[in-house]
Amino acid sequence: MKIVGLIAEYNPFHNGHQYHIEKAKEITGADAVIVVMSGNFVQRGAPAIMPKHLRTEMALKAGASLVLELPVCYATGTAEQFAYGAVSILHSLGCVDAICFGSECGDITVLKELSVILCNEPTEYKESLQKHLRSGLSFPLARQKAIEEIYPSQDFSYILEQPNNILGIEYLKALYRLNSKMKPYTIQRISSQYHDVELQEQFSSATALRQTISNGNFANLSGQIPSNCMTLLEGNYQTRYPIYANDFSLLLKYRLLNETKSSLTQYADVSEELANRICNQLNSFVSYEQFCELLKTKEMTYSRISRALLHILLGIKKTNYTDIQYARVLGFRKDDSDVLTEIKNNATIPLVSKITQQRNSLLDIDIFASNLYESVVTDKFKTSFINEYEHAIIRV
């Protein structure tokens, strides 16, 4: 059996994701698709618009064989942490032959070249990077400027402007560091771009789709989302979703009121400078998103601040980034159950179907984060609370 691994958020699942699944199988010759997916919180430092079990069911109905959960520490980390966590899970399964990701450039060769440079960090690159950081640039922009300066004849700087290219490079860096035998493939992103807010004819961005869902314009989603997924969207609207960062505003302020400048710096992504800004501006807190805008500076992007605040809310500390010692099953297709056998015969980490089977610090944080998300869902829509221990694996 040949297996390809995908890494995703499916926030929400749409036509582009189904195209990714189908194209990944086609270009790799894979018989099955394993997806490592973010849980209830995503990499931009926000809650997913809908619960992970609903997104899992959509992915399975659209052709994924198995969906595994990326622990929330990694799902809400930097691009480097997100990529390393997901790739390390696929690598540890011992049966995944390839990984396939989307990119704006669609050129695996140039992405590999950049990944090697950024892994090895030549002296002149590090010196240039530090120079641009000292000038006050954010890390992504400083890195882009450094690459442009050291390799002026290459068109590398353009590559580093695009979010999917950046994430693809991080996947390749993770493969390199793990000395993994999984072969990387990339599919060029078509039609819409990552941050596009306007719907396209067929392949719209998740950003545009989230905005359309928030306005309740389901008629406009016709043709944008696979029909079997649309049924799930319509059936769960205003009972299980939509969920937004501002739904966590009061919970976040409660956490911040319990912290000091020194205690804040123990959380992931919180620098001393950001801790000072949080404490100095706390009296002006109105909502989660408003506070992110208030704290944003030239050096600290909105996403960086949103991730930091989310880490405070969820109690994710810098010391929590340990190796992932398990692969947690969210759902699988019954007609692809051979994949589970392949994993059991080859994996170097346990496959967890019941959370009572495995307990460690990463899983404890996942359980807390999921129960917190579920609490917001039930409060917002006045539905029954389902504890994380009670959620069944999705079988399609």
LINVENTA-V67348 format. One record per pair of residues at least 12 apart in sequence whose ideal C-beta (glycine too) atoms are under 10 Angstrom apart, sorted by sequence separation. I is the first residue (numbers start at 1). GAP is how many residues later the second one is. D is the distance in whole Angstrom. If there is no record, write none. Layout:
# LINVENTA-V67348
((I GAP D) (I GAP D))
This chain:
# LINVENTA-V67348
((8 12 8) (21 12 6) (39 12 9) (40 12 5) (55 12 8) (56 12 10) (70 12 8) (73 12 8) (74 12 7) (87 12 7) (130 12 8) (132 12 9) (133 12 10) (144 12 8) (145 12 8) (147 12 9) (148 12 8) (172 12 6) (190 12 9) (191 12 4) (192 12 5) (193 12 7) (194 12 8) (195 12 6) (196 12 6) (199 12 9) (208 12 10) (209 12 7) (212 12 8) (213 12 10) (218 12 8) (221 12 7) (255 12 10) (263 12 8) (264 12 9) (282 12 10) (292 12 9) (293 12 9) (355 12 6) (374 12 6) (8 13 9) (20 13 9) (39 13 5) (40 13 9) (56 13 9) (72 13 10) (86 13 9) (129 13 6) (132 13 5) (133 13 9) (144 13 5) (147 13 6) (171 13 7) (190 13 6) (191 13 7) (192 13 4) (194 13 7) (195 13 9) (197 13 9) (198 13 9) (199 13 6) (212 13 10) (221 13 9) (262 13 8) (264 13 10) (278 13 8) (281 13 6) (289 13 9) (292 13 5) (293 13 10) (295 13 9) (340 13 9) (374 13 8) (6 14 7) (21 14 8) (38 14 8) (39 14 10) (53 14 10) (71 14 7) (74 14 9) (87 14 10) (128 14 9) (129 14 6) (131 14 9) (132 14 6) (143 14 10) (144 14 9) (146 14 10) (172 14 9) (189 14 9) (191 14 9) (192 14 9) (193 14 9) (197 14 6) (198 14 10) (261 14 5) (264 14 6) (281 14 6) (291 14 8) (292 14 5) (295 14 8) (329 14 9) (371 14 8) (374 14 7) (6 15 7) (20 15 10) (37 15 7) (40 15 9) (52 15 9) (70 15 6) (71 15 10) (74 15 9) (86 15 10) (128 15 9) (129 15 10) (131 15 8) (144 15 9) (145 15 9) (171 15 9) (192 15 9) (193 15 10) (197 15 10) (209 15 6) (218 15 7) (260 15 8) (261 15 6) (264 15 7) (280 15 10) (291 15 9) (292 15 10) (355 15 10) (371 15 9) (373 15 9) (39 16 9) (70 16 5) (129 16 8) (130 16 9) (132 16 10) (144 16 4) (168 16 8) (189 16 9) (192 16 7) (204 16 10) (208 16 9) (209 16 7) (218 16 6) (259 16 8) (261 16 10) (278 16 10) (292 16 9) (327 16 7) (370 16 10) (371 16 6) (372 16 10) (374 16 10) (4 17 9) (38 17 9) (39 17 10) (52 17 7) (128 17 7) (129 17 4) (132 17 8) (143 17 7) (144 17 7) (192 17 10) (204 17 9) (261 17 8) (262 17 10) (277 17 9) (278 17 7) (289 17 8) (292 17 7) (370 17 9) (371 17 5) (374 17 9) (6 18 6) (17 18 9) (37 18 7) (52 18 10) (68 18 9) (70 18 10) (71 18 9) (83 18 9) (125 18 9) (128 18 4) (129 18 9) (131 18 9) (168 18 6) (199 18 9) (261 18 5) (277 18 5) (288 18 8) (291 18 7) (292 18 10) (370 18 4) (371 18 9) (5 19 9) (6 19 10) (37 19 7) (70 19 7) (127 19 8) (128 19 8) (141 19 9) (204 19 10) (218 19 8) (259 19 8) (260 19 7) (261 19 9) (277 19 10) (369 19 9) (370 19 10) (4 20 5) (69 20 9) (126 20 8) (128 20 9) (129 20 9) (140 20 8) (141 20 9) (204 20 5) (213 20 8) (259 20 8) (277 20 8) (289 20 10) (327 20 7) (367 20 9) (368 20 9) (4 21 6) (35 21 9) (68 21 6) (125 21 6) (128 21 5) (129 21 9) (140 21 9) (165 21 9) (199 21 6) (202 21 6) (203 21 8) (204 21 9) (216 21 8) (274 21 7) (288 21 7) (326 21 10) (332 21 9) (367 21 5) (370 21 8) (3 22 10) (4 22 10) (37 22 7) (68 22 9) (124 22 9) (125 22 7) (127 22 10) (128 22 6) (144 22 9) (164 22 9) (199 22 8) (201 22 8) (202 22 7) (216 22 9) (256 22 6) (288 22 9) (327 22 6) (328 22 10) (329 22 6) (366 22 8) (367 22 8) (2 23 9) (4 23 9) (5 23 10) (52 23 10) (127 23 9) (140 23 10) (143 23 9) (164 23 10) (201 23 9) (256 23 8) (259 23 9) (274 23 9) (277 23 8) (325 23 10) (326 23 5) (327 23 7) (328 23 8) (329 23 7) (330 23 10) (4 24 5) (13 24 10) (35 24 6) (125 24 9) (126 24 10) (164 24 9) (165 24 9) (199 24 9) (200 24 8) (209 24 10) (213 24 8) (273 24 9) (325 24 6) (326 24 5) (327 24 5) (328 24 5) (329 24 5) (3 25 9) (4 25 9) (5 25 9) (10 25 8) (35 25 9) (68 25 8) (118 25 8) (121 25 10) (124 25 9) (125 25 5) (164 25 6) (199 25 7) (256 25 10) (257 25 7) (274 25 10) (288 25 9) (324 25 7) (325 25 8) (326 25 8) (327 25 7) (328 25 8) (329 25 9) (363 25 10) (2 26 7) (4 26 4) (11 26 9) (33 26 9) (124 26 5) (125 26 9) (140 26 7) (163 26 10) (216 26 9) (256 26 6) (273 26 8) (274 26 6) (323 26 9) (326 26 5) (327 26 10) (328 26 10) (2 27 6) (3 27 6) (4 27 9) (5 27 10) (6 27 6) (7 27 10) (8 27 6) (10 27 6) (11 27 7) (33 27 10) (37 27 9) (43 27 9) (48 27 9) (66 27 10) (124 27 10) (162 27 9) (167 27 10) (273 27 8) (278 27 9) (325 27 10) (328 27 7) (2 28 5) (3 28 7) (4 28 8) (5 28 8) (6 28 7) (7 28 7) (8 28 8) (9 28 7) (10 28 8) (35 28 10) (42 28 10) (118 28 10) (122 28 7) (213 28 8) (214 28 6) (257 28 9) (271 28 10) (277 28 9) (1 29 9) (2 29 5) (3 29 5) (4 29 6) (5 29 5) (6 29 5) (7 29 5) (8 29 5) (9 29 5) (33 29 10) (35 29 5) (40 29 9) (47 29 10) (118 29 8) (122 29 10) (164 29 9) (165 29 10) (213 29 6) (253 29 8) (256 29 7) (271 29 8) (326 29 10) (328 29 9) (1 30 5) (2 30 8) (3 30 7) (4 30 8) (5 30 8) (6 30 7) (7 30 8) (8 30 8) (9 30 10) (33 30 7) (34 30 8) (35 30 8) (36 30 10) (37 30 5) (39 30 5) (42 30 10) (46 30 9) (117 30 7) (163 30 9) (164 30 6) (214 30 8) (274 30 8) (278 30 8) (328 30 8) (1 31 6) (3 31 6) (4 31 10) (5 31 7) (6 31 9) (7 31 9) (11 31 5) (32 31 10) (33 31 5) (34 31 6) (35 31 7) (36 31 8) (37 31 7) (38 31 8) (39 31 7) (41 31 5) (43 31 9) (45 31 6) (162 31 8) (163 31 5) (269 31 10) (274 31 7) (278 31 8) (326 31 8) (327 31 10) (9 32 10) (10 32 10) (11 32 9) (32 32 9) (33 32 5) (34 32 5) (35 32 5) (36 32 5) (37 32 7) (38 32 5) (39 32 8) (40 32 7) (43 32 6) (44 32 9) (45 32 10) (162 32 8) (163 32 8) (210 32 8) (253 32 5) (326 32 5) (9 33 5) (11 33 9) (32 33 4) (33 33 8) (34 33 8) (35 33 7) (36 33 8) (37 33 6) (38 33 9) (39 33 6) (42 33 6) (43 33 6) (114 33 7) (117 33 8) (252 33 8) (253 33 9) (271 33 10) (275 33 9) (325 33 8) (326 33 10) (355 33 7) (356 33 7) (9 34 7) (31 34 9) (32 34 7) (33 34 9) (34 34 7) (35 34 10) (36 34 5) (38 34 8) (41 34 6) (42 34 7) (43 34 7) (117 34 8) (210 34 9) (253 34 9) (269 34 10) (274 34 6) (278 34 8) (326 34 8) (328 34 10) (355 34 6) (9 35 9) (11 35 9) (30 35 9) (35 35 10) (40 35 9) (41 35 5) (43 35 8) (250 35 10) (252 35 9) (253 35 9) (256 35 9) (269 35 6) (270 35 10) (274 35 9) (325 35 6) (328 35 7) (354 35 8) (11 36 9) (12 36 8) (38 36 9) (39 36 6) (43 36 7) (249 36 8) (252 36 5) (269 36 8) (324 36 9) (326 36 8) (355 36 9) (11 37 5) (12 37 6) (13 37 9) (38 37 4) (39 37 9) (114 37 9) (117 37 10) (249 37 8) (250 37 9) (251 37 9) (269 37 9) (270 37 10) (271 37 8) (275 37 10) (325 37 8) (326 37 7) (10 38 8) (11 38 6) (12 38 6) (17 38 10) (21 38 8) (25 38 8) (36 38 9) (37 38 8) (38 38 8) (43 38 9) (80 38 9) (113 38 9) (249 38 4) (250 38 9) (253 38 8) (269 38 5) (270 38 5) (322 38 8) (324 38 6) (325 38 9) (328 38 8) (9 39 7) (11 39 8) (24 39 10) (36 39 9) (43 39 5) (117 39 8) (248 39 9) (249 39 5) (252 39 8) (268 39 8) (269 39 4) (270 39 9) (322 39 7) (323 39 9) (324 39 10) (354 39 9) (9 40 10) (10 40 9) (18 40 9) (22 40 9) (25 40 10) (42 40 9) (43 40 10) (114 40 9) (246 40 9) (247 40 10) (248 40 6) (249 40 8) (268 40 7) (269 40 9) (322 40 6) (353 40 6) (11 41 10) (13 41 9) (17 41 8) (18 41 9) (21 41 6) (22 41 6) (113 41 8) (246 41 5) (247 41 8) (249 41 8) (267 41 7) (269 41 9) (270 41 7) (320 41 6) (321 41 9) (10 42 9) (12 42 9) (13 42 6) (17 42 7) (20 42 10) (21 42 5) (114 42 6) (118 42 9) (245 42 8) (246 42 5) (249 42 8) (267 42 9) (268 42 9) (269 42 6) (270 42 7) (319 42 9) (320 42 7) (9 43 10) (12 43 7) (13 43 9) (18 43 10) (19 43 10) (20 43 10) (21 43 6) (113 43 8) (244 43 10) (245 43 4) (246 43 6) (267 43 10) (268 43 4) (269 43 9) (10 44 10) (11 44 7) (13 44 9) (14 44 9) (18 44 5) (21 44 9) (38 44 8) (110 44 8) (244 44 8) (245 44 5) (246 44 8) (264 44 9) (267 44 5) (268 44 9) (317 44 10) (320 44 10) (10 45 5) (13 45 4) (17 45 7) (18 45 7) (110 45 8) (114 45 6) (244 45 8) (246 45 10) (266 45 10) (267 45 5) (320 45 6) (9 46 8) (10 46 8) (12 46 7) (13 46 6) (17 46 10) (18 46 10) (110 46 8) (113 46 9) (114 46 7) (245 46 10) (266 46 10) (267 46 9) (268 46 9) (316 46 10) (8 47 9) (15 47 9) (17 47 9) (38 47 10) (245 47 8) (264 47 10) (267 47 9) (268 47 10) (269 47 9) (270 47 9) (10 48 7) (13 48 9) (14 48 9) (38 48 9) (111 48 7) (264 48 7) (267 48 8) (268 48 5) (270 48 8) (317 48 9) (10 49 6) (13 49 6) (36 49 8) (37 49 9) (110 49 6) (263 49 10) (266 49 10) (267 49 6) (268 49 6) (269 49 8) (315 49 10) (316 49 6) (36 50 4) (105 50 9) (119 50 9) (267 50 6) (268 50 5) (315 50 7) (8 51 7) (13 51 10) (35 51 10) (36 51 8) (114 51 8) (118 51 7) (266 51 5) (267 51 7) (268 51 9) (314 51 7) (10 52 9) (36 52 9) (107 52 8) (114 52 9) (117 52 9) (118 52 9) (265 52 10) (266 52 7) (268 52 7) (314 52 10) (316 52 10) (6 53 9) (36 53 5) (105 53 8) (115 53 8) (116 53 10) (119 53 9) (256 53 8) (259 53 7) (265 53 9) (266 53 8) (267 53 9) (268 53 7) (315 53 7) (316 53 8) (10 54 9) (36 54 6) (104 54 9) (105 54 6) (111 54 7) (114 54 9) (115 54 5) (118 54 9) (119 54 5) (255 54 9) (258 54 10) (314 54 7) (315 54 9) (34 55 9) (35 55 10) (104 55 8) (110 55 9) (111 55 10) (114 55 5) (115 55 8) (118 55 6) (119 55 10) (314 55 5) (8 56 9) (34 56 7) (103 56 9) (112 56 10) (113 56 10) (115 56 8) (116 56 8) (117 56 10) (119 56 10) (120 56 9) (256 56 7) (313 56 9) (10 57 9) (36 57 10) (104 57 9) (105 57 7) (111 57 5) (112 57 9) (115 57 4) (116 57 9) (119 57 5) (252 57 6) (255 57 6) (256 57 9) (315 57 10) (6 58 8) (104 58 4) (106 58 10) (107 58 9) (111 58 6) (114 58 8) (115 58 5) (118 58 10) (119 58 7) (252 58 8) (255 58 5) (314 58 7) (337 58 9) (8 59 9) (34 59 7) (103 59 8) (104 59 8) (105 59 9) (106 59 9) (110 59 10) (113 59 10) (114 59 9) (115 59 9) (254 59 9) (255 59 9) (310 59 9) (313 59 8) (314 59 10) (36 60 10) (103 60 10) (104 60 5) (105 60 6) (108 60 8) (111 60 9) (112 60 6) (115 60 8) (116 60 7) (252 60 7) (253 60 10) (255 60 8) (336 60 9) (4 61 10) (5 61 10) (6 61 10) (9 61 9) (34 61 9) (78 61 9) (79 61 9) (103 61 5) (104 61 5) (107 61 10) (111 61 6) (112 61 10) (115 61 6) (245 61 7) (248 61 9) (252 61 5) (330 61 9) (331 61 9) (332 61 7) (333 61 10) (334 61 6) (335 61 9) (3 62 8) (8 62 9) (34 62 6) (102 62 5) (103 62 5) (104 62 10) (106 62 10) (115 62 10) (248 62 8) (251 62 6) (331 62 6) (332 62 8) (333 62 8) (334 62 7) (3 63 9) (5 63 9) (7 63 8) (32 63 9) (33 63 10) (36 63 9) (101 63 8) (102 63 10) (103 63 9) (105 63 8) (112 63 9) (251 63 10) (330 63 7) (331 63 3) (332 63 7) (333 63 5) (1 64 10) (32 64 10) (101 64 10) (103 64 8) (104 64 9) (108 64 8) (112 64 9) (245 64 9) (329 64 6) (330 64 6) (331 64 7) (332 64 8) (34 65 10) (102 65 9) (103 65 4) (245 65 8) (248 65 6) (328 65 10) (329 65 9) (331 65 7) (9 66 8) (30 66 9) (31 66 10) (101 66 7) (102 66 8) (103 66 9) (248 66 10) (30 67 7) (33 67 9) (101 67 5) (29 68 9) (30 68 7) (103 68 10) (245 68 10) (28 69 7) (29 69 9) (99 69 10) (101 69 10) (115 69 9) (28 70 5) (30 70 8) (101 70 6) (27 71 9) (28 71 9) (100 71 10) (101 71 9) (28 72 6) (99 72 6) (112 72 8) (9 73 9) (27 73 7) (99 73 9) (111 73 8) (24 74 8) (26 74 10) (112 74 10) (7 75 8) (24 75 9) (25 75 9) (99 75 9) (108 75 10) (111 75 6) (7 76 7) (24 76 4) (99 76 7) (108 76 6) (110 76 10) (23 77 8) (24 77 9) (108 77 7) (109 77 10) (7 78 9) (8 78 9) (24 78 10) (108 78 5) (7 79 4) (21 79 9) (23 79 9) (107 79 7) (108 79 10) (6 80 9) (7 80 7) (20 80 7) (106 80 6) (5 81 8) (20 81 8) (86 81 10) (90 81 10) (99 81 9) (105 81 8) (106 81 7) (107 81 8) (5 82 8) (7 82 9) (20 82 6) (100 82 10) (104 82 10) (106 82 3) (7 83 8) (19 83 9) (83 83 9) (87 83 9) (91 83 8) (98 83 10) (99 83 5) (100 83 9) (101 83 8) (103 83 5) (105 83 7) (106 83 8) (5 84 8) (6 84 9) (79 84 8) (83 84 6) (86 84 10) (87 84 6) (90 84 9) (91 84 8) (96 84 9) (97 84 8) (98 84 6) (99 84 8) (100 84 8) (101 84 8) (102 84 7) (103 84 7) (104 84 7) (105 84 9) (106 84 9) (5 85 4) (17 85 9) (82 85 7) (83 85 9) (86 85 8) (87 85 9) (90 85 9) (96 85 9) (97 85 7) (98 85 4) (99 85 6) (100 85 4) (101 85 6) (102 85 5) (103 85 7) (104 85 5) (4 86 9) (5 86 9) (16 86 8) (80 86 10) (83 86 8) (84 86 7) (87 86 9) (88 86 7) (92 86 9) (96 86 6) (97 86 7) (98 86 7) (99 86 7) (100 86 7) (101 86 7) (102 86 7) (103 86 6) (3 87 9) (79 87 6) (80 87 10) (83 87 3) (84 87 9) (87 87 4) (88 87 10) (91 87 5) (94 87 10) (96 87 10) (98 87 6) (99 87 10) (100 87 6) (102 87 5) (5 88 8) (79 88 6) (82 88 7) (83 88 5) (86 88 8) (87 88 6) (90 88 10) (91 88 9) (92 88 10) (102 88 9) (79 89 10) (80 89 9) (81 89 9) (82 89 9) (83 89 9) (84 89 8) (85 89 8) (87 89 10) (88 89 9) (91 89 5) (93 89 10) (104 89 7) (3 90 8) (5 90 10) (6 90 10) (79 90 9) (80 90 5) (83 90 7) (84 90 4) (87 90 9) (88 90 6) (90 90 8) (91 90 9) (104 90 8) (5 91 4) (79 91 5) (83 91 5) (84 91 10) (87 91 7) (91 91 6) (3 92 6) (4 92 7) (5 92 9) (6 92 10) (7 92 7) (78 92 9) (79 92 10) (82 92 10) (83 92 9) (88 92 9) (90 92 7) (102 92 10) (2 93 9) (3 93 5) (4 93 7) (5 93 7) (6 93 7) (7 93 9) (8 93 9) (80 93 7) (81 93 10) (84 93 7) (87 93 7) (1 94 8) (2 94 9) (3 94 6) (4 94 5) (5 94 5) (6 94 6) (7 94 6) (8 94 9) (79 94 10) (80 94 8) (84 94 8) (2 95 5) (3 95 8) (4 95 7) (5 95 8) (6 95 7) (7 95 10) (87 95 8) (1 96 9) (2 96 8) (4 96 5) (5 96 9) (6 96 9) (87 97 10) (44 119 10) (251 121 7) (43 124 9) (248 124 8) (251 124 9) (248 125 9) (251 125 8) (247 126 9) (250 126 10) (248 127 10) (248 128 6) (247 129 5) (243 130 7) (247 130 9) (244 132 9) (247 132 8) (243 133 6) (247 133 6) (240 134 10) (243 134 6) (241 136 8) (244 136 9) (240 137 6) (243 137 7) (239 138 9) (240 138 10) (242 138 9) (243 138 9) (241 139 9) (242 139 10) (240 140 10) (241 140 8) (239 141 10) (240 141 7) (238 142 9) (239 142 5) (238 143 6) (239 143 9) (240 143 7) (237 144 10) (239 144 6) (236 145 10) (238 145 10) (28 155 8) (28 157 6) (49 157 9) (141 157 9) (142 157 9) (27 158 6) (141 158 10) (27 159 9) (138 159 9) (7 160 8) (27 160 7) (49 160 9) (50 160 10) (138 160 7) (139 160 9) (141 160 9) (7 161 10) (24 161 7) (26 161 10) (49 161 5) (136 161 9) (137 161 8) (138 161 6) (139 161 10) (140 161 8) (23 162 9) (48 162 10) (136 162 6) (137 162 7) (138 162 7) (139 162 9) (7 163 10) (24 163 7) (44 163 10) (50 163 9) (62 163 9) (63 163 9) (136 163 6) (138 163 6) (140 163 10) (7 164 7) (23 164 5) (42 164 10) (46 164 10) (49 164 7) (62 164 5) (135 164 10) (140 164 9) (23 165 10) (49 165 8) (61 165 7) (139 165 8) (5 166 10) (61 166 10) (62 166 7) (133 166 9) (138 166 8) (7 167 10) (20 167 6) (23 167 10) (58 167 8) (61 167 5) (62 167 6) (19 168 8) (58 168 8) (60 168 10) (61 168 6) (228 168 10) (20 169 9) (19 170 10) (58 170 8) (59 170 9) (61 170 9) (16 171 10) (19 171 8) (57 171 9) (58 171 4) (61 171 8) (19 172 10) (57 172 8) (58 172 9) (16 173 8) (58 173 10) (16 174 8) (55 174 9) (58 174 6) (16 175 8) (54 175 10) (57 175 6) (58 175 8) (15 176 9) (16 176 8) (5 177 7) (55 177 9) (4 178 9) (14 178 10) (54 178 6) (3 179 10) (4 179 9) (54 179 9) (57 179 10) (4 181 8) (54 181 10) (50 182 9) (54 182 6) (19 183 9) (50 183 8) (16 184 10) (19 184 7) (15 185 10) (18 185 10) (51 185 9) (16 186 9) (17 186 10) (50 186 7) (54 186 6) (55 186 10) (15 187 6) (16 187 5) (50 187 9) (53 187 9) (54 187 7) (81 187 9) (14 188 10) (15 188 6) (16 188 8) (81 188 10) (14 189 8) (15 189 8) (16 189 8) (17 189 9) (51 189 6) (14 190 7) (16 190 8) (50 190 6) (51 190 7) (78 190 9) (14 191 8) (50 191 4) (77 191 7) (78 191 7) (14 192 7) (49 192 6) (50 192 7) (51 192 8) (76 192 8) (77 192 8) (13 193 9) (16 193 10) (48 193 9) (49 193 5) (50 193 7) (76 193 9) (12 194 7) (14 194 9) (15 194 10) (47 194 10) (48 194 10) (49 194 6) (11 195 5) (14 195 6) (47 195 10) (48 195 7) (49 195 7) (73 195 7) (10 196 8) (11 196 9) (13 196 9) (47 196 5) (9 197 8) (12 197 6) (46 197 9) (47 197 7) (11 198 9) (12 198 7) (46 198 8) (47 198 6) (11 199 7) (46 199 5) (47 199 10) (12 200 10) (45 200 8) (46 200 10) (47 200 7) (12 201 7) (44 201 9) (47 201 7) (46 202 9) (40 203 8) (41 204 10) (14 207 9) (18 207 9) (41 207 10) (15 208 8) (16 208 9) (17 208 9) (18 208 5) (12 209 9) (15 209 6) (16 209 10) (17 209 9) (14 210 6) (15 210 7) (14 211 5) (15 211 7) (18 211 8) (12 212 10) (13 212 7) (14 212 8) (17 212 9) (12 213 7) (13 213 8) (15 214 9) (14 215 8) (13 216 5) (12 217 8) (10 219 9) (13 219 9) (12 220 10) (13 220 9) (12 221 7) (45 224 8) (79 224 10) (78 225 10) (78 226 8) (81 226 10) (12 229 9) (78 229 8) (12 230 9) (76 230 9) (77 230 7) (76 231 6) (92 231 9) (76 232 10) (92 232 7) (92 233 9) (76 234 6) (77 234 9) (92 234 9) (93 234 6) (76 235 7) (88 235 7) (89 235 6) (92 235 7) (85 236 8) (88 236 6) (76 237 10) (84 237 9) (89 237 9) (90 237 9) (72 238 9) (73 238 8) (76 238 8) (85 238 9) (86 238 9) (89 238 5) (72 239 10) (77 239 9) (84 239 10) (85 239 6) (89 239 9) (76 240 7) (81 240 7) (84 240 9) (47 241 10) (73 241 9) (46 242 8) (72 242 7) (74 242 10) (45 243 10) (46 243 9) (73 243 5) (77 243 10) (96 243 10) (72 244 7) (73 244 9) (77 244 7) (95 244 8) (71 245 10) (46 246 9) (74 246 10) (93 246 9) (95 246 9) (96 246 9) (45 247 8) (73 247 5) (74 247 8) (95 247 4) (96 247 9) (72 248 10) (73 248 6) (94 248 8) (95 248 6) (71 249 9) (73 249 8) (93 249 8) (94 249 7) (95 249 9) (71 250 10) (74 250 7) (93 250 5) (94 250 10) (95 250 7) (96 250 9) (71 251 10) (73 251 9) (92 251 10) (93 251 10) (94 251 8) (95 251 4) (96 251 10) (94 252 3) (95 252 7) (71 253 6) (93 253 7) (94 253 5) (70 254 8) (71 254 10) (92 254 10) (93 254 5) (94 254 6) (71 255 9) (92 255 6) (93 255 8) (94 255 9) (45 256 10) (92 256 5) (93 256 8) (45 257 8) (46 257 9) (69 257 10) (70 257 10) (71 257 8) (91 257 9) (92 257 5) (44 258 9) (45 258 6) (68 258 10) (69 258 8) (70 258 9) (89 258 10) (91 258 10) (92 258 10) (93 258 8) (44 259 5) (45 259 8) (68 259 5) (69 259 5) (43 260 8) (44 260 10) (45 260 8) (46 260 6) (68 260 6) (69 260 8) (89 260 8) (45 261 3) (46 261 9) (66 261 9) (67 261 10) (68 261 6) (69 261 5) (88 261 9) (44 262 6) (45 262 3) (67 262 8) (68 262 7) (69 262 10) (44 263 7) (45 263 7) (46 263 10) (47 263 8) (66 263 7) (67 263 5) (68 263 9) (43 264 8) (45 264 7) (46 264 7) (66 264 9) (67 264 5) (68 264 9) (42 265 10) (45 265 5) (66 265 8) (67 265 7) (41 266 10) (44 266 9) (45 266 8) (47 266 10) (65 266 10) (66 266 4) (67 266 9) (64 267 8) (65 267 7) (66 267 7) (42 268 9) (45 268 10) (64 268 9) (65 268 5) (41 269 6) (64 269 7) (41 270 10) (60 270 9) (61 270 10) (63 270 8) (65 270 9) (66 270 7) (59 271 9) (60 271 5) (65 271 4) (66 271 9) (41 272 9) (59 272 8) (60 272 7) (61 272 9) (64 272 9) (65 272 9) (41 273 7) (56 273 10) (57 273 9) (58 273 10) (60 273 5) (63 273 10) (65 273 9) (66 273 5) (56 274 4) (57 274 7) (59 274 10) (60 274 10) (65 274 5) (66 274 7) (41 275 10) (55 275 9) (56 275 4) (65 275 9) (68 275 9) (55 276 10) (56 276 9) (60 276 9) (66 276 10) (53 277 7) (66 277 8) (85 277 9) (52 278 6) (53 278 7) (52 279 9) (68 283 8) (69 283 9) (68 284 9) (66 285 9) (36 288 10) (73 288 9) (74 288 8) (39 289 9) (71 289 10) (73 289 6) (71 290 10) (72 290 8) (36 291 8) (39 291 8) (71 291 5) (72 291 10) (75 291 9) (71 292 7) (73 292 6) (34 293 9) (37 293 7) (72 293 6) (73 293 8) (76 293 9) (36 294 10) (37 294 10) (69 294 10) (71 294 7) (72 294 5) (75 294 9) (35 295 9) (71 295 6) (72 295 10) (35 296 10) (70 296 10) (72 296 9) (73 296 9) (69 297 7) (72 297 5) (34 298 9) (71 298 9) (72 298 8) (32 300 10) (33 300 9) (32 301 9) (69 301 9) (72 301 10) (34 302 10) (33 303 8) (32 304 5) (31 305 8) (34 305 7) (32 306 7) (33 306 9) (31 307 8) (32 307 5) (31 308 9) (34 308 9) (34 309 8) (32 310 8) (31 311 10) (53 317 10) (52 318 8) (51 319 9) (52 321 8) (47 322 9) (51 322 7) (51 323 8) (41 325 10) (47 325 9) (48 325 8) (40 326 9) (47 326 6) (51 326 7) (67 326 10) (39 327 6) (50 327 9) (67 327 8) (41 328 6) (40 329 6) (41 329 9) (47 329 7) (67 329 10) (39 330 7) (40 330 6) (47 330 10) (39 331 7) (40 331 10) (41 331 9) (65 331 10) (40 332 8) (41 332 7) (64 332 9) (3 333 10) (40 333 4) (53 333 9) (61 333 10) (39 334 8) (40 334 8) (60 334 6) (62 334 10) (1 335 10) (3 335 10) (51 335 9) (59 335 9) (60 335 8) (61 335 6) (3 336 7) (40 336 9) (58 336 10) (60 336 4) (1 337 6) (40 337 9) (56 337 9) (57 337 5) (59 337 9) (1 338 7) (53 338 6) (56 338 5) (57 338 9) (58 338 10) (3 339 7) (52 339 9) (53 339 8) (55 339 10) (57 339 7) (1 340 9) (3 340 9) (51 340 9) (53 340 9) (54 340 9) (56 340 9) (1 341 6) (53 341 6) (52 342 10) (40 348 10) (39 349 10))
